[in-house]
Structures are given as structure tokens and as C-alpha cells.
Amino acid sequence: MDNLSRRSILIALPTLFALAAAAEEKRLALKGYDPVSYFTEGRPEQGSAEYQAAFDDATYWFKNADHRATFVSDPDHYAPQFRGYCTVTLSHGQKYEADPEAWAIADGKLYVFGAKEAVPIFQAQTAGIIEKASDNWAKLRNTP
């Protein structure tokens, strides 16, 4: 019986470690695009896993160490609103992964959308969409 218990533990340990590691992994925001580049370069640029930081239950990638340091010094400024989910879809009460190529900066904040066609809709109704998305985000934030 004693050998069986030891063997069971030795077999189960790798599984437990794998489950713990998976639980600690955070969602990759912006599909790996560098959030700082929207502000500094005026366009989205692909980041690298080599330069990453966690914020607000998501992982962000950066194109270089300087961009990572910039983000870490003020993540509230550089992180996309609504953790990088589509702002327009949130305004309609649904959570949808955004396309990092569909974006706008309004009042110094980065907003991303599910498709490029949503950008002009957002620009025409910015305040209303942000208000509705914010109300719905409070309900949908912790849903899958």
C-alpha cells in the first residue's frame, strides 16, 4: 500500500504542476501586438514574447524593452480599454475578441474593435458607445 501511494504521487505530480501552470497563464491581449506602438508609432506593431508584462488579467507583448518599460510605468494609459475586447460589441452586451488592426484613440485611450468597419461607427458615436460598453463591461468583465 505504501508503494502504491508513493507511485500515485509521483505520477500525479507532473499533472498537478501542469494544471497549476495553465491556471496562471493569462490571456494574450491584442493578439500579441504592442499596445505602446499605437501611441508612439501611430500604428499597431507586432510584439515579442521576449518583452512581456502582465496587467489586468492579461499578458501584453512589446516590440522592445523600451516599450515594455513605458507600459509598465503607466499601464492604465497604454493598455486598451476593456482588456482589448471589442468596444462596439460590448456596447451591445456581448464580449468579442478584437482585431488589433481595428482601433482608435479617443481622449488619450486606446479602443479596439472586432472589425475595421466598426471604427467609423465608433468615431460617429464615441461617447454613447463608450458609456454603453462601460456599463456592460461591469457585467461581462469576468465572463469567459
Secondary structure, DSSP 8 states (H G I E B T S, - for coil): -HHHHHHHHHHHHHHHHHHHHHHH--EEGGGGEEHHHHHHTSS-EE-EEEEEEEETTEEEEESSHHHHHHHHH-HHHHS-GGGGB-HHHHHTT---B-EEEEEEEETTEEEEESSTTHHHHHHHSHHHHHHHHHHHHHHHTT--
